[in-house]
Amino acid sequence: ASLLFAASAFAQKTDVLVLENGDRITGEIKSYSQGRITLDTFAEGWINVKWNRILSITSGKEFDVQTVDGLHHYGALSPSDPPGSLVIVSGPETTTVHFFQVFGLAPVYRRFWRRWDGSLDLGFNYTQSSNLVQFNLAADATYRMRNYQLVANLSSFFSRQNEVTAAERGSFALYYDRFLANRWLLEAGTGLDRNIQLGLKLRASVGLGAGRNVIQTNQTQLTPILGIIANHERPVEGEAKYNAEASVGCRYSYFMYDFPKLTINASVQVNPSLTEAGRVRLEANASVKREIISDFYLAISVYDSFDSRDPSTGLSKNDWGPTLSVGWTF
């Protein structure tokens, strides 16, 4: 039985990469992200190959190939001709795309759990002289299909000094993005937020919006989004209430796929209230991740949360801070 399993696993690893130095690597393509293609080989396990080192890719399986202009092509991959281009075959039709016009390459044959890509960051700090303990956690995951994606984000920060909680904040968000023509998208989302420093015990939100990838290259993406949000707030002190807000936001990402492997992510969201005149909330995050060994990286992040009308006191408050963590991509 073990021999049959091994033979079956080997039979699936029939994708072929030809590198610029003439080497040929055979395996099963798992994903393409941030300038590197992940391959499951029979002899060496999972390996990452730099995108700019590949001359040809061949696979009989079906892929979703997204180009920088927002178009999607579906099909198998024939040997590259000319070298440095993807040849996508779907029935009688053949499409050729230069490697550096490729924004995303996703196998559409993969099972549910193997369609997820993401990262996990953990940070901890203890200062004995001041008896200060700090802990932060951040995680994100993306599930990609032909015409849509699901994105989940989780973050938490906790600080305690002399047996007293100095700061406590956390958030969870789940988004559904529907891809439209010409790099447009529709987005629906829901989330939970908690920030004791801003007088917020819990906020539950749902929202709708639309955006466009105004910049989309194989290294950079910039996406402004406009929308509307409804939420229910429970302050640390006082009565719970419902709110409606407009939302103006922008997401930016950039990565270097050669040495050193560096990823920069930033987002900002401004929410002027539609039900409380003069109230404005702002959420901003930025991070720089530098790979230290394969799939592991060091991350420096900064967050900023502002509310011009604290849910508990009605006064303007701002909460911000840096975090240092070690992360893992999957």
Backbone hydrogen bonds in HBPLUS format (Angstrom, degrees):
<---DONOR---> <-ACCEPTOR-->    atom                        ^
c    i                          cat <-CA-CA->   ^        H-A-AA   ^      H-
h    n   atom  resd res      DA  || num        DHA   H-A  angle D-A-AA Bond
n    s   type  num  typ     dist DA aas  dist angle  dist       angle   num
A0005-PHE N   A0001-ALA O   2.95 MM   4  6.25 155.2  2.01 149.3 156.0     1
A0006-ALA N   A0002-SER O   2.94 MM   4  6.14 160.5  1.98 145.9 151.1     2
A0007-ALA N   A0003-LEU O   2.93 MM   4  6.11 155.8  1.99 144.0 150.8     3
A0008-SER N   A0004-LEU O   2.92 MM   4  6.12 153.5  1.99 145.0 152.2     4
A0009-ALA N   A0005-PHE O   2.90 MM   4  6.15 162.2  1.93 153.5 157.8     5
A0010-PHE N   A0006-ALA O   2.95 MM   4  6.12 155.9  2.01 146.1 152.8     6
A0011-ALA N   A0007-ALA O   2.95 MM   4  6.12 148.6  2.05 142.0 150.6     7
A0012-GLN N   A0008-SER O   3.26 MM   4  6.54 139.7  2.43 143.4 152.5     8
A0013-LYS N   A0010-PHE O   3.12 MM   3  5.32 139.2  2.29 101.4 112.6     9
A0015-ASP N   A0027-GLY O   2.75 MM  12  5.26 144.0  1.88 177.9 167.1    10
A0027-GLY N   A0015-ASP O   2.91 MM  12  5.26 156.9  1.96 147.3 154.8    11
A0016-VAL N   A0058-THR O   2.87 MM  42  5.07 160.0  1.91 145.7 152.5    12
A0058-THR N   A0016-VAL O   2.87 MM  42  5.07 152.4  1.94 148.8 156.1    13
A0017-LEU N   A0025-ILE O   2.87 MM   8  5.13 161.6  1.90 149.3 155.5    14
A0025-ILE N   A0017-LEU O   2.85 MM   8  5.13 162.0  1.88 150.4 156.6    15
A0018-VAL N   A0056-SER O   2.94 MM  38  5.04 163.0  1.97 144.0 146.7    16
A0055-LEU N   A0018-VAL O   2.76 MM  37  5.60 171.4  1.76 162.5 164.7    17
A0056-SER N   A0018-VAL O   3.28 MM  38  5.04 151.3  2.36 137.9 139.2    18
A0019-LEU N   A0023-ASP O   2.86 MM   4  5.30 167.7  1.88 158.2 162.4    19
A0022-GLY N   A0019-LEU O   2.97 MM   3  5.36 161.5  2.01 116.9 120.3    20
A0020-GLU N   A0053-ARG O   2.96 MM  33  5.68 146.9  2.07 154.8 156.5    21
A0028-GLU N   A0040-ASP O   2.86 MM  12  4.97 142.8  1.99 122.5 134.3    22
A0040-ASP N   A0028-GLU O   2.89 MM  12  4.97 167.0  1.90 136.2 140.0    23
A0030-LYS N   A0038-THR O   2.81 MM   8  5.42 177.6  1.81 155.9 156.2    24
A0038-THR N   A0031-SER O   2.82 MM   7  5.33 164.0  1.84 153.9 159.5    25
A0033-SER N   A0036-ARG O   2.99 MM   3  5.59 162.9  2.02 161.2 159.0    26
A0036-ARG N   A0033-SER O   3.12 MM   3  5.59 154.6  2.19 115.1 122.6    27
A0051-TRP N   A0035-GLY O   2.84 MM  16  5.22 171.8  1.85 145.5 143.0    28
A0037-ILE N   A0049-VAL O   2.92 MM  12  5.32 162.9  1.94 153.3 153.0    29
A0049-VAL N   A0037-ILE O   2.95 MM  12  5.32 161.5  1.99 147.3 153.2    30
A0039-LEU N   A0047-ILE O   2.89 MM   8  5.40 168.7  1.90 163.0 166.9    31
A0047-ILE N   A0039-LEU O   2.84 MM   8  5.40 159.2  1.88 155.7 162.5    32
A0041-THR N   A0045-GLY O   2.87 MM   4  4.95 167.5  1.88 131.1 129.3    33
A0053-ARG N   A0050-LYS O   3.08 MM   3  5.49 160.8  2.12 114.2 118.2    34
A0054-ILE N   A0051-TRP O   3.31 MM   3  5.66 169.4  2.32 113.8 115.9    35
A0084-GLY N   A0055-LEU O   2.68 MM  29  4.52 159.9  1.72 140.5 135.7    36
A0059-SER N   A0077-LEU O   2.79 MM  18  4.89 165.1  1.81 136.9 139.2    37
A0077-LEU N   A0059-SER O   2.85 MM  18  4.89 152.9  1.93 145.9 153.3    38
A0108-VAL N   A0062-GLU O   3.22 MM  46  6.03 166.8  2.23 136.9 141.0    39
A0063-PHE N   A0075-GLY O   2.98 MM  12  5.49 153.3  2.05 128.1 132.7    40
A0075-GLY N   A0063-PHE O   3.15 MM  12  5.49 150.1  2.24 141.6 150.6    41
A0064-ASP N   A0106-ALA O   2.80 MM  42  5.18 163.2  1.83 150.3 155.8    42
A0106-ALA N   A0064-ASP O   3.02 MM  42  5.18 163.9  2.05 141.9 147.0    43
A0065-VAL N   A0073-HIS O   2.74 MM   8  5.03 177.6  1.74 161.3 161.9    44
A0073-HIS N   A0065-VAL O   2.80 MM   8  5.03 151.9  1.88 139.6 149.2    45
A0066-GLN N   A0104-GLY O   2.86 MM  38  4.91 161.8  1.90 139.5 145.6    46
A0103-PHE N   A0066-GLN O   2.67 MM  37  5.45 156.2  1.72 146.1 153.4    47
A0104-GLY N   A0066-GLN O   3.04 MM  38  4.91 158.9  2.08 136.3 137.5    48
A0067-THR N   A0071-LEU O   2.96 MM   4  5.48 157.0  2.01 151.7 159.3    49
A0070-GLY N   A0067-THR O   2.94 MM   3  5.48 159.4  1.98 120.8 123.2    50
A0068-VAL N   A0101-GLN O   2.90 MM  33  5.56 142.2  2.04 144.6 151.4    51
A0076-ALA N   A0089-VAL O   2.93 MM  13  5.18 140.4  2.09 157.6 146.4    52
A0089-VAL N   A0076-ALA O   2.83 MM  13  5.18 164.0  1.85 144.3 149.8    53
A0078-SER N   A0087-VAL O   2.90 MM   9  5.31 158.4  1.95 152.6 157.7    54
A0099-PHE N   A0084-GLY O   2.95 MM  15  5.71 169.8  1.96 150.0 146.7    55
A0086-LEU N   A0097-VAL O   2.62 MM  11  5.11 161.5  1.65 163.5 158.6    56
A0097-VAL N   A0086-LEU O   2.87 MM  11  5.11 158.1  1.92 146.5 153.9    57
A0088-ILE N   A0095-THR O   2.73 MM   7  5.07 167.7  1.74 164.5 162.1    58
A0095-THR N   A0088-ILE O   2.87 MM   7  5.07 159.5  1.91 145.7 152.7    59
A0090-SER N   A0093-GLU O   2.95 MM   3  5.32 165.2  1.97 153.9 158.7    60
A0093-GLU N   A0090-SER O   3.12 MM   3  5.32 150.6  2.21 131.6 127.0    61
A0101-GLN N   A0098-HIS O   2.86 MM   3  5.35 162.6  1.89 121.6 126.0    62
A0102-VAL N   A0099-PHE O   3.04 MM   3  5.42 162.7  2.07 113.3 117.9    63
A0114-ARG N   A0111-ARG O   3.10 MM   3  5.45 128.7  2.37 106.7 120.6    64
A0115-ARG N   A0112-PHE O   3.12 MM   3  5.54 163.2  2.15 113.6 118.8    65
A0117-ASP N   A0142-THR O   2.95 MM  25  5.28 149.6  2.05 140.4 149.9    66
A0142-THR N   A0117-ASP O   2.66 MM  25  5.28 152.6  1.73 155.5 165.4    67
A0330-PHE N   A0118-GLY O   2.87 MM 212  5.42 163.4  1.90 141.3 143.9    68
A0119-SER N   A0140-ASP O   2.96 MM  21  5.57 148.6  2.06 145.9 153.3    69
A0140-ASP N   A0119-SER O   3.08 MM  21  5.57 157.8  2.13 150.4 153.3    70
A0120-LEU N   A0328-TRP O   2.85 MM 208  5.31 144.0  1.98 144.8 156.7    71
A0328-TRP N   A0120-LEU O   2.85 MM 208  5.31 142.3  1.99 140.9 153.1    72
A0121-ASP N   A0138-ALA O   2.70 MM  17  5.00 168.0  1.71 164.2 164.8    73
A0138-ALA N   A0121-ASP O   3.06 MM  17  5.00 159.4  2.11 136.2 137.7    74
A0122-LEU N   A0326-VAL O   3.00 MM 204  5.60 161.2  2.03 145.5 149.8    75
A0326-VAL N   A0122-LEU O   2.96 MM 204  5.60 159.2  2.00 156.8 151.6    76
A0123-GLY N   A0136-ASN O   2.94 MM  13  5.10 150.2  2.03 157.4 153.3    77
A0136-ASN N   A0123-GLY O   3.00 MM  13  5.10 165.1  2.02 138.5 140.1    78
A0125-ASN N   A0134-GLN O   2.92 MM   9  5.07 155.3  1.98 147.7 147.6    79
A0134-GLN N   A0125-ASN O   2.83 MM   9  5.07 159.0  1.88 155.5 157.3    80
A0127-THR N   A0132-LEU O   2.89 MM   5  5.11 158.8  1.94 147.1 154.1    81
A0131-ASN N   A0127-THR O   2.85 MM   4  5.59 112.7  2.31 138.1 156.5    82
A0132-LEU N   A0127-THR O   3.06 MM   5  5.11 149.3  2.16 141.2 146.1    83
A0162-ASN N   A0131-ASN O   3.33 MM  31  5.74 153.4  2.40 142.1 145.1    84
A0133-VAL N   A0160-ARG O   2.82 MM  27  5.22 166.4  1.84 159.9 164.6    85
A0160-ARG N   A0133-VAL O   2.82 MM  27  5.22 160.2  1.86 153.8 159.9    86
A0135-PHE N   A0158-PHE O   2.85 MM  23  5.23 155.8  1.91 155.8 160.9    87
A0158-PHE N   A0135-PHE O   2.83 MM  23  5.23 156.9  1.88 159.1 164.8    88
A0137-LEU N   A0156-SER O   2.91 MM  19  5.16 157.2  1.96 146.7 151.3    89
A0156-SER N   A0137-LEU O   2.80 MM  19  5.16 145.2  1.92 157.3 158.0    90
A0139-ALA N   A0154-LEU O   2.78 MM  15  5.11 156.3  1.84 154.4 156.2    91
A0154-LEU N   A0139-ALA O   2.84 MM  15  5.11 158.5  1.88 158.8 157.0    92
A0141-ALA N   A0152-ALA O   2.95 MM  11  5.27 149.2  2.04 148.1 154.1    93
A0152-ALA N   A0141-ALA O   2.89 MM  11  5.27 165.8  1.91 157.1 161.8    94
A0143-TYR N   A0150-LEU O   2.80 MM   7  5.01 162.0  1.83 149.4 155.7    95
A0150-LEU N   A0143-TYR O   2.85 MM   7  5.01 155.8  1.91 142.7 150.6    96
A0145-MET N   A0148-TYR O   2.91 MM   3  5.40 162.7  1.94 168.8 166.9    97
A0179-PHE N   A0147-ASN O   2.91 MM  32  5.37 161.8  1.94 141.7 147.0    98
A0149-GLN N   A0177-ASP O   2.97 MM  28  5.34 145.6  2.09 144.0 153.7    99
A0177-ASP N   A0149-GLN O   2.97 MM  28  5.34 172.3  1.97 162.4 164.6   100
A0151-VAL N   A0175-TYR O   2.99 MM  24  5.11 161.1  2.02 139.8 145.2   101
A0175-TYR N   A0151-VAL O   2.81 MM  24  5.11 164.8  1.83 153.0 158.4   102
A0153-ASN N   A0173-ALA O   2.91 MM  20  5.22 161.6  1.94 152.0 156.0   103
A0173-ALA N   A0153-ASN O   2.93 MM  20  5.22 158.1  1.98 149.1 153.5   104
A0155-SER N   A0171-SER O   3.00 MM  16  5.40 160.9  2.04 155.3 156.3   105
A0171-SER N   A0155-SER O   2.87 MM  16  5.40 155.8  1.93 153.1 153.9   106
A0157-PHE N   A0169-ARG O   2.83 MM  12  5.30 164.5  1.85 158.0 155.9   107
A0169-ARG N   A0157-PHE O   2.97 MM  12  5.30 164.5  1.99 157.4 159.2   108
A0159-SER N   A0167-ALA O   2.89 MM   8  4.93 158.1  1.94 150.9 145.3   109
A0166-ALA N   A0159-SER O   2.80 MM   7  5.34 142.3  1.94 127.9 138.6   110
A0167-ALA N   A0159-SER O   3.21 MM   8  4.93 162.5  2.24 130.9 128.8   111
A0161-GLN N   A0164-VAL O   2.85 MM   3  5.33 162.0  1.88 158.4 154.5   112
A0164-VAL N   A0161-GLN O   3.01 MM   3  5.33 153.7  2.08 109.2 117.7   113
A0196-ILE N   A0168-GLU O   3.00 MM  28  5.64 157.2  2.05 168.9 173.6   114
A0170-GLY N   A0194-ARG O   2.82 MM  24  5.20 153.2  1.89 149.3 150.0   115
A0194-ARG N   A0170-GLY O   2.85 MM  24  5.20 144.4  1.97 165.5 160.6   116
A0172-PHE N   A0192-LEU O   2.87 MM  20  5.20 151.2  1.95 150.5 155.7   117
A0192-LEU N   A0172-PHE O   2.80 MM  20  5.20 152.4  1.88 149.4 157.9   118
A0174-LEU N   A0190-THR O   2.92 MM  16  5.54 160.8  1.96 165.7 170.0   119
A0190-THR N   A0174-LEU O   3.02 MM  16  5.54 152.0  2.10 149.4 158.2   120
A0176-TYR N   A0188-ALA O   2.75 MM  12  5.24 154.4  1.81 160.9 168.8   121
A0188-ALA N   A0176-TYR O   2.99 MM  12  5.24 155.2  2.05 143.9 151.9   122
A0178-ARG N   A0186-LEU O   2.78 MM   8  5.10 165.5  1.81 153.7 158.8   123
A0186-LEU N   A0178-ARG O   2.99 MM   8  5.10 154.6  2.05 141.3 148.8   124
A0180-LEU N   A0184-TRP O   2.83 MM   4  5.03 163.0  1.86 149.8 144.6   125
A0184-TRP N   A0181-ALA O   3.26 MM   3  5.92 165.8  2.29 119.5 123.5   126
A0213-ASN N   A0183-ARG O   3.00 MM  30  5.44 162.4  2.03 151.3 152.9   127
A0185-LEU N   A0211-GLY O   2.89 MM  26  5.39 148.0  2.00 153.6 148.8   128
A0211-GLY N   A0185-LEU O   2.98 MM  26  5.39 164.0  2.01 150.3 153.6   129
A0187-GLU N   A0209-GLY O   2.88 MM  22  5.10 173.4  1.88 140.6 139.6   130
A0209-GLY N   A0187-GLU O   2.81 MM  22  5.10 142.9  1.95 156.9 158.7   131
A0189-GLY N   A0207-GLY O   3.04 MM  18  5.34 161.4  2.08 143.4 145.5   132
A0207-GLY N   A0189-GLY O   2.91 MM  18  5.34 150.7  2.00 152.2 152.0   133
A0191-GLY N   A0205-SER O   2.99 MM  14  5.18 152.0  2.07 136.8 139.3   134
A0205-SER N   A0191-GLY O   2.93 MM  14  5.18 163.8  1.96 149.1 151.3   135
A0193-ASP N   A0203-ARG O   2.91 MM  10  5.03 146.9  2.02 140.1 149.7   136
A0203-ARG N   A0193-ASP O   2.84 MM  10  5.03 140.9  1.99 144.7 150.4   137
A0195-ASN N   A0200-LEU O   3.11 MM   5  5.06 154.0  2.18 131.5 139.3   138
A0198-LEU N   A0195-ASN O   3.13 MM   3  5.53 137.9  2.32 105.7 116.2   139
A0200-LEU N   A0195-ASN O   2.94 MM   5  5.06 158.3  1.98 149.1 142.3   140
A0199-GLY N   A0196-ILE O   3.02 MM   3  4.98 160.9  2.06 109.8 111.2   141
A0236-VAL N   A0199-GLY O   2.97 MM  37  5.24 157.6  2.02 124.9 127.3   142
A0201-LYS N   A0234-ARG O   2.88 MM  33  5.51 140.5  2.04 142.9 155.7   143
A0202-LEU N   A0234-ARG O   3.11 MM  32  5.18 147.1  2.22 139.8 145.8   144
A0234-ARG N   A0202-LEU O   2.77 MM  32  5.18 153.1  1.84 161.2 167.8   145
A0204-ALA N   A0232-HIS O   3.06 MM  28  5.35 160.1  2.10 147.2 150.2   146
A0232-HIS N   A0204-ALA O   2.88 MM  28  5.35 148.9  1.98 147.8 158.1   147
A0206-VAL N   A0230-ALA O   2.96 MM  24  5.57 154.8  2.03 160.4 168.6   148
A0230-ALA N   A0206-VAL O   2.93 MM  24  5.57 167.3  1.94 169.6 173.6   149
A0208-LEU N   A0228-ILE O   3.08 MM  20  5.70 155.3  2.15 158.9 165.8   150
A0228-ILE N   A0208-LEU O   2.92 MM  20  5.70 152.4  2.00 162.0 171.1   151
A0210-ALA N   A0226-LEU O   2.86 MM  16  5.64 152.6  1.94 159.9 167.1   152
A0226-LEU N   A0210-ALA O   2.99 MM  16  5.64 163.9  2.01 162.3 160.2   153
A0214-VAL N   A0212-ARG O   2.98 MM   2  5.60 117.1  2.39 111.2  94.2   154
A0214-VAL N   A0222-LEU O   3.02 MM   8  5.92 117.7  2.43 155.1 172.1   155
A0215-ILE N   A0222-LEU O   3.45 MM   7  4.98 164.4  2.48 135.5 136.1   156
A0222-LEU N   A0215-ILE O   2.93 MM   7  4.98 152.8  2.01 139.3 140.2   157
A0217-THR N   A0220-THR O   2.82 MM   3  5.13 170.3  1.82 158.4 161.1   158
A0255-PHE N   A0219-GLN O   3.09 MM  36  5.43 141.6  2.24 140.8 151.6   159
A0221-GLN N   A0253-SER O   2.98 MM  32  5.32 152.3  2.06 151.0 152.4   160
A0253-SER N   A0221-GLN O   2.94 MM  32  5.32 148.8  2.04 152.5 158.1   161
A0223-THR N   A0251-ARG O   2.85 MM  28  5.16 164.4  1.88 153.4 158.3   162
A0251-ARG N   A0223-THR O   2.93 MM  28  5.16 153.4  2.00 129.4 137.6   163
A0225-ILE N   A0249-GLY O   2.87 MM  24  5.18 163.4  1.90 135.1 137.4   164
A0249-GLY N   A0225-ILE O   2.92 MM  24  5.18 168.3  1.93 163.2 164.1   165
A0227-GLY N   A0247-SER O   2.95 MM  20  4.96 150.0  2.04 143.7 144.7   166
A0247-SER N   A0227-GLY O   2.93 MM  20  4.96 139.9  2.09 141.2 132.1   167
A0229-ILE N   A0245-GLU O   2.77 MM  16  5.09 167.1  1.78 154.2 157.2   168
A0245-GLU N   A0229-ILE O   2.78 MM  16  5.09 162.0  1.81 154.6 158.4   169
A0231-ASN N   A0243-ASN O   2.96 MM  12  5.33 164.6  1.98 144.9 148.6   170
A0243-ASN N   A0231-ASN O   2.89 MM  12  5.33 158.2  1.94 151.8 153.4   171
A0233-GLU N   A0241-LYS O   2.85 MM   8  5.48 161.0  1.89 169.2 169.3   172
A0241-LYS N   A0233-GLU O   3.03 MM   8  5.48 148.7  2.13 144.4 154.3   173
A0274-LEU N   A0244-ALA O   2.72 MM  30  5.36 171.1  1.73 148.9 147.8   174
A0246-ALA N   A0272-PRO O   3.05 MM  26  5.62 165.2  2.08 166.5 163.3   175
A0248-VAL N   A0270-VAL O   2.94 MM  22  5.27 160.3  1.98 152.1 158.6   176
A0270-VAL N   A0248-VAL O   2.84 MM  22  5.27 171.6  1.85 152.0 153.1   177
A0250-CYS N   A0268-VAL O   2.94 MM  18  5.59 146.6  2.05 157.1 165.0   178
A0268-VAL N   A0250-CYS O   3.07 MM  18  5.59 153.5  2.14 154.2 162.0   179
A0252-TYR N   A0266-ALA O   2.81 MM  14  5.19 160.4  1.85 165.0 162.4   180
A0266-ALA N   A0252-TYR O   2.92 MM  14  5.19 156.4  1.97 152.8 152.2   181
A0254-TYR N   A0264-ILE O   2.85 MM  10  5.11 148.1  1.95 149.0 155.6   182
A0264-ILE N   A0254-TYR O   2.70 MM  10  5.11 166.7  1.72 162.6 165.5   183
A0256-MET N   A0262-LEU O   2.77 MM   6  5.11 153.6  1.83 148.3 156.7   184
A0262-LEU N   A0256-MET O   3.30 MM   6  5.11 145.6  2.43 127.4 137.1   185
A0291-GLU N   A0261-LYS O   3.05 MM  30  5.51 167.0  2.07 159.3 163.3   186
A0263-THR N   A0289-LYS O   2.87 MM  26  5.06 158.7  1.92 148.1 154.3   187
A0289-LYS N   A0263-THR O   2.81 MM  26  5.06 166.0  1.83 153.9 158.6   188
A0265-ASN N   A0287-SER O   3.03 MM  22  5.34 162.9  2.06 148.2 153.4   189
A0287-SER N   A0265-ASN O   2.83 MM  22  5.34 153.5  1.90 158.4 161.4   190
A0267-SER N   A0285-ASN O   2.87 MM  18  5.39 154.4  1.93 157.8 159.4   191
A0285-ASN N   A0267-SER O   2.93 MM  18  5.39 159.6  1.97 153.5 156.9   192
A0269-GLN N   A0283-GLU O   2.83 MM  14  5.26 145.1  1.96 151.5 162.0   193
A0283-GLU N   A0269-GLN O   2.93 MM  14  5.26 157.1  1.99 150.0 157.5   194
A0271-ASN N   A0281-ARG O   2.79 MM  10  5.03 171.7  1.80 150.5 153.2   195
A0281-ARG N   A0271-ASN O   3.00 MM  10  5.03 162.6  2.04 127.4 132.8   196
A0273-SER N   A0279-ARG O   2.93 MM   6  5.48 177.4  1.93 154.9 155.7   197
A0279-ARG N   A0276-GLU O   3.16 MM   3  5.80 168.7  2.17 138.8 140.3   198
A0308-SER N   A0280-VAL O   3.03 MM  28  5.52 165.6  2.05 155.0 159.7   199
A0282-LEU N   A0306-PHE O   2.90 MM  24  5.03 155.4  1.96 143.9 144.9   200
A0306-PHE N   A0282-LEU O   2.93 MM  24  5.03 164.4  1.95 147.9 150.4   201
A0284-ALA N   A0304-ASP O   2.94 MM  20  5.14 153.9  2.01 152.9 158.0   202
A0304-ASP N   A0284-ALA O   2.91 MM  20  5.14 144.8  2.03 153.6 151.0   203
A0286-ALA N   A0302-VAL O   3.00 MM  16  5.39 146.4  2.11 154.1 161.6   204
A0302-VAL N   A0286-ALA O   2.86 MM  16  5.39 154.5  1.92 158.0 163.3   205
A0288-VAL N   A0300-ILE O   2.92 MM  12  5.42 153.0  1.99 149.5 158.2   206
A0300-ILE N   A0288-VAL O   2.99 MM  12  5.42 158.6  2.04 150.3 156.6   207
A0290-ARG N   A0298-LEU O   2.88 MM   8  5.31 164.9  1.90 153.7 157.6   208
A0298-LEU N   A0290-ARG O   2.87 MM   8  5.31 162.5  1.90 145.8 146.1   209
A0292-ILE N   A0296-PHE O   2.93 MM   4  5.97 159.7  1.97 136.2 142.9   210
A0293-ILE N   A0296-PHE O   3.41 MM   3  5.35 162.6  2.45 130.4 135.3   211
A0296-PHE N   A0293-ILE O   2.92 MM   3  5.35 164.8  1.94 135.3 138.9   212
A0329-THR N   A0295-ASP O   2.95 MM  34  5.22 156.5  2.01 143.9 150.9   213
A0297-TYR N   A0327-GLY O   3.01 MM  30  5.19 157.7  2.06 132.1 136.6   214
A0327-GLY N   A0297-TYR O   2.84 MM  30  5.19 169.9  1.85 149.5 152.9   215
A0299-ALA N   A0325-SER O   2.89 MM  26  5.26 175.8  1.89 156.7 156.4   216
A0325-SER N   A0299-ALA O   2.99 MM  26  5.26 163.1  2.02 152.1 155.5   217
A0301-SER N   A0323-THR O   2.94 MM  22  5.19 167.0  1.96 149.3 153.5   218
A0323-THR N   A0301-SER O   2.81 MM  22  5.19 148.2  1.91 146.3 149.1   219
A0303-TYR N   A0321-GLY O   3.08 MM  18  5.71 163.5  2.11 155.3 158.5   220
A0321-GLY N   A0303-TYR O   3.13 MM  18  5.71 150.5  2.22 148.0 150.3   221
A0305-SER N   A0319-ASP O   2.69 MM  14  5.10 164.1  1.72 156.1 161.9   222
A0319-ASP N   A0305-SER O   2.74 MM  14  5.10 162.8  1.77 157.4 162.9   223
A0307-ASP N   A0317-LYS O   3.02 MM  10  5.56 168.2  2.03 163.2 164.7   224
A0317-LYS N   A0307-ASP O   2.94 MM  10  5.56 164.8  1.96 156.4 160.9   225
A0310-ASP N   A0315-LEU O   2.80 MM   5  5.18 165.0  1.82 129.0 134.3   226
A0314-GLY N   A0310-ASP O   2.67 MM   4  4.53 145.3  1.78 131.8 140.6   227
